[in-house]
Amino acid sequence: MSHYLPLSRVARLVGQPRSEIQRMIHNDELATFDGMVDMNELLRVFPDVQWEDDGEFRRVQEIKDKAFGKRVFERALPDKEVLAERLFELGKEFAAAKTLLLHYHEVLRFMGDKLSDVAETGDASTQNAVTQLKQWLKRELNAAPKEAERAEALLAQESVMRIMSAQVTIQPSGHEFFVEGNDTLLEAALRAGIPLNYGCSNGNCGECKARLVSGQVRKVHPHDFVLKEAEKANGAILLCSNTAITDVVIEATVYGANDIPEQGITTRVKAVEMLSDNVAALHLTAPRSQRLRFLAGQHVTLSIDDAEGEYYIASCPCEDRHIEVHVCRDNRGFSRKVFVDLRKDEPVHLVGPRGEFVMKLDSRRPVLFIAWEDGFAPIKSLVQHAMSLEIAEAMYLYWAADAAGHYQDNLCRAWTDALDDFVYQHMSSVSGPQGVAEAILAHHPDLRRADIYAAGPAAFLDALRNGALAHGLSPLGWHGEVVQL
């Protein structure tokens, strides 16, 4: 009997990004059936993977062997009641499999008796044939399958994964994410960088209402919003109040840039980090009850008293309540405040987000991220969002600036070291917009299967776009943002 695994869990089992698994499927290196991978096919394609040495087993072993603090332990494991329900569901599957094996045992015993009856009433040739058949059956049943040990390890690893986390698939977009620890469905989706609709996030408004298509969920937070009986009968749930017990499929809308309303939030300064002599990273924290809803690549207005400025968000939507912007030193009031006397916990009012320079969440092609000088802030947000979603087949980052302009060069190099499918190259802007555009495009003679996200001055974007289209880029694959804030 075949055992099928979803792609996201396959990626975790073999220690590869989901985009790499999708690339293998696209190139016919890995066969699938209805979007699932057969266990035997997985064993064939990945013969060298040591299942028992991979992530989830290590996490469990660490919890068992080390004196983890209570907070770490709670973050690693689900709530005890959720854990009990997941174990119960796994136990039901084990019981069903054991019952089936007992049934097969009885069928084999019955078949053996019937064969013996045939041998007793048959001639010598029949008796010989029955004896050979019974000997063959005994040999086959006693012989361990070739991949039995590795298959056992794979099934054990997957079982641990299913206890530690549940997979969620969103229809109709097809996005997938995992619910881990004590996260609700909404918290897990936002942590994965998937922009689902929500409002208060504490069960009062009903904006995060979705439909449960399959699987089991459990309410872990009370909510004041009242679901109608007809809605509940149709599978309606609040994502902010429920977690996943088993792998589930939900029907929910993944928001685009034009769907997210402009918000007004009073944030608090977490830190001012000097990235260079002329650039500071302002780290802000949104209130627990009013997390900023935005997409990577968008910008906001920040104000302190009478001083305000417009800035791109440099952090990822997956970073919970953390908001990061990059502030360049200039003579404007907000910049002076940041560089001179902005203090920890000081209130900063935020209005936004705005802008349509955002990721195409349904694209699976290689992506070129290109920044000119301080256009790096929105590009950084986009890169981190792409990493959290694991949607790009490969990622290339080009950053053109003067000698002092690559103020987070070490971070970009760290991404290259950490990811197999990520390439970073810093470039000098001295050669001008046309020269930089030509140097980048020389690395990519064929852009027919690519997306480009570029942020910088208009002259640079024009040169880059014209050259990219000449290299085969589809007009739909071009995403440019003129940075002039």
Summary of the structure (lengths in Angstrom):
residues: 485
radius of gyration: 27.9
end to end distance: 60.4
largest distance: 106.5
contacts: 1520
relative contact order: 0.08
helix: 41%
strand: 24%
